[in-house]
Amino acid sequence: MRLIRIAVANVNTTVGAVRSNVDRAVAIAKEAAADGATLIAFPEQVIAGYSPEDLVQWRAFVDAQWVELERFASETKDLASVLALGLTVARGSHLYNAAALVHRGAILGIVPKEKLPTYNVFYEARVFARGTPGLVDEVNGVPFGDLVFDFDFGGLALEVCEDLWSPDGPMRRRSYAGAEVVVNLSASPYRLGVVATRREMLATRAGDNQCTVVYTNLVGANDGLVFDGGGFVAQNGRLVLEHPRYQEGFGAVNVDLDRTRRLRRENTTWRADQETFAATSPSIRRVKVESKTSGREGLTYPIPANRSFFLPGDAPQTTPREDFCEDLLDALALGVGDYFEKVGAFQTIGVALSGGRDSLLCLYVARRWIRRRFGHLGREGEEAKAREILRAFFMPSRHSSAETRAAAEQAAKDLDVPLAIVPIDDAIESELGAVEQMLQPGEKIGKMARQNVQARIRSERMWTWTNSANGLFLQTSNMSEKAVGYTTIGGDMEGALSVIANVPKTVVNYLLDYIIEKTKMPGFVLTLQKPASAELADDQEDERDLMPFPVLDACFALYAGEKMSSSEVRQVLLTMFPEHAEADVSTWAARFARLFTQSIYKWVQTPLCLHVGNLDLDRERALQLPVVQRTEWD
C-alpha cells in the first residue's frame, strides 16, 4: 500500500485582505497537518480573495501576494505536509491566475491557469494571461509553467478551477506525464444544482484520466458572488470524500495510490493513449522534490463506512425538495451575512416588511444568517443577536390591508425582529401636492404616479434610517417582477443589497411553502393566505396585473435563458400550459417579450445582487443586453 492523507481546506476570504486571508490559511494548515495530512489543498486566489477583478492592475496588490506567499511558506516550514494554494502572479508584462506548491518553507513551483472563463459572472481573460502546454520558465527564481512534481509518495500536478471544467484541460497531459494526484484549486460560485454537476464531473475526470482528483472550493461571499465551499476527492472514477459545504475548515481522507497505479496498468486504452502522448507531445517539466513529506506509518487503509466493498451505502436522509430549499436558503443567508460583516460599514440590517411574500423571505434569510452565525451562543443568545441586529418596518398606506398588517406583525414576532409601524398617508398627500405645483397646464398626476409615490416614500425613509442606524437596507424585489419592470425606480428597486433579485417568484413561493412546512410559523401562514399584491391600489393582485407566475417564469426561462423568439415561446407555452386559453397564452408571450425589452433600463439600475443561478438579471455580471434597442428581429 502507498497511503497518503489528502485534506481539502475551505477558507472564507475577503478580496484584498491578503494578510488576513493568509492568517486564516496558516491556521487551517496547522490543524490539517496535526491531523496527519500528507497534502493540503487550499482554494483558488486564497491570498487575494476572489474575484479581485481590476484590483490586479495595481502592481502593489500583486506584489503583496508574493510577499504573503513567502510568509505562508515561512510560517508552515515546520509542517511536513505538501501545501497548494492560489494567488495572482506577475511574469513580465503578463498576470496569471496561478497555483503555488509549498513544502517545508520552500516555494516549489507555480502553475498558471489555462482555461480563463469569460462567460456568465467571469471576466478573467480581461486581466489574466493563459498558461500554455509545455510552458517552462521561472518567476522570482521559482519554476513556472507546465509542471509535474515528483514526491516520495508519487507524482502530483496542480491546476486551477476552470481547467477542470474542460475535458481538454491540462489534467490529461499531466496525468500522461506521470501525475497520479491532480489538485484543482477552485473559486466556483454557487448556483442552483451545481453540486451534483461538480460531483459527477469530478468522478468523470478521475476515471477518464485514471488519477486521483482533489477539488477544494472557496467558501464565503464577496460582492454578489456566493462561494459554497466544500470539496471532493475522487480516485479513478470513485468518489471517496465529499466535504460539507458552507463552513470554513478542512476535511480529509486516506487514499492508496497503489490503486491508481494498478488501474493504470490494467487499463489498456489508457496505456495506449499515454504511449501516443509521450511520442507526439511536448515534454512537461518534472520537478524532483528531495524533501521528505509527512510520515504515513499511522495511516490506515480507507474502509467503506458500511464495511462492505460490494454493498451500497445508507440511503440519503433528505429529500430532493429539502436539499433544494436548504441549499438555496443557505447560499442566500451566507451572501447577506458576509456582505454585512465584510463591508465594515453596517451595524444593523433593515427590511421594509410589507406583509407580502418577497420581503418576508428576505427577512427570513437575514434571520437564518443570525442562526448560523450566532447559534453557538444558545437560543437566548441567538435571539438577543437577532433583536440587536435586525430591524423590520411596516409603512402602511390607505391601500394596505388589515391582513398584511397582521401578517407583518406576526412574522416579526416569529423571527424575534423589532418592528416599527410608520404610516405614510400624510407623506403621500404632501408629496402629491408638491408635484402638482411642478405640472404644466393640461398635465395631471396619473394612476401610476399615485402608486409609485408610495414605494418611493418608503424607500426614502429606509435610506434615512440607514444613515441614522448604520443600517444595511435589503432590497426585496424578485427576479420575475424585475424582468418585466413590475417595480418602481426609486421605490422597491432601492436598497444596498438585492437579496432575491435572481430568484424567480415561483421559487420564492416554493421556499415559503417549505419554510411553513418545516417551522409552522403563523406569520408565514398569514402571509400566504392572501394573493400576492403590491397593495399600491385597491383590490390589486400581481398575477392579475401581469400573468400567472408559472407562465411568467416559463417565459423568462425560454426567452432570456434559451434565447427563443416570442413566437417560439408561445409554441412551448401552449404545450406546457394546456389549461389556459390559446388567446391568453399568445397575449402573455408577446407581452413578456415587450415588457422585458422595455424594462432593461430599469433593472440595470438595481443594487448589487446575489447570484444563485446560471441565468441572472445583472448587466455587469451575467446577462449583458443593450438598454437602447428595438425588437424588429422578433
ABEGO torsion letter per residue (X at the ends): XBBBBBBBBBBBBBBGBAAAAAAAAAAAAAAAAAAGBABBBBBBGAAAEOBAEAAAABAAAAAAAAAAAAAAAAAAAABABBBBBBBBBBBEABBBBBBBBBBGGBBAEBBBBABBBABEABAAAAABBBBBBGBBBBBGGBBBEBBBBBBAAEBBBBBBGAAAABAABAAAAAAAAGBABBBBBBBBBBBBGAAAAAAAAAAAAAAAAGBBBBBBBBBEBBEABBBAEEEBBBBGGBBABBBBBGBBEBBBBBBBAAAAAAAAAABAAAAAAAAAAAAABBBBBBBBBABBBBBAAABBBBBBAAGBAABBBBBBABBAAAAAAAAAAAAAAAAAAAAAAAAGABABBBBBBAGBAAAAAAAAAAAAAAAAAAAAAEAAAAAAAAAAABBBBBBBBAABBAAAAAAAAAAAAAAGBBBBBBBAAAAAAAAAAAAAAABBBGBBBBAAAAAAAAAAAAAAAAAAAAAAAGBBBBBABBAAAAAAGBBBBGBAABEABBAAAABBAAAAAAAAAAAAAAAGBAAAAAAAABBBBAGABBGBBAAAABBBAAAAAAAAAAAAAAGBBAAAAAAAAAAABAABBAAAAAAAAAAAAAAAAAAAAAAAABBBBBBABABBBBAAABBBBBABBBAAAX
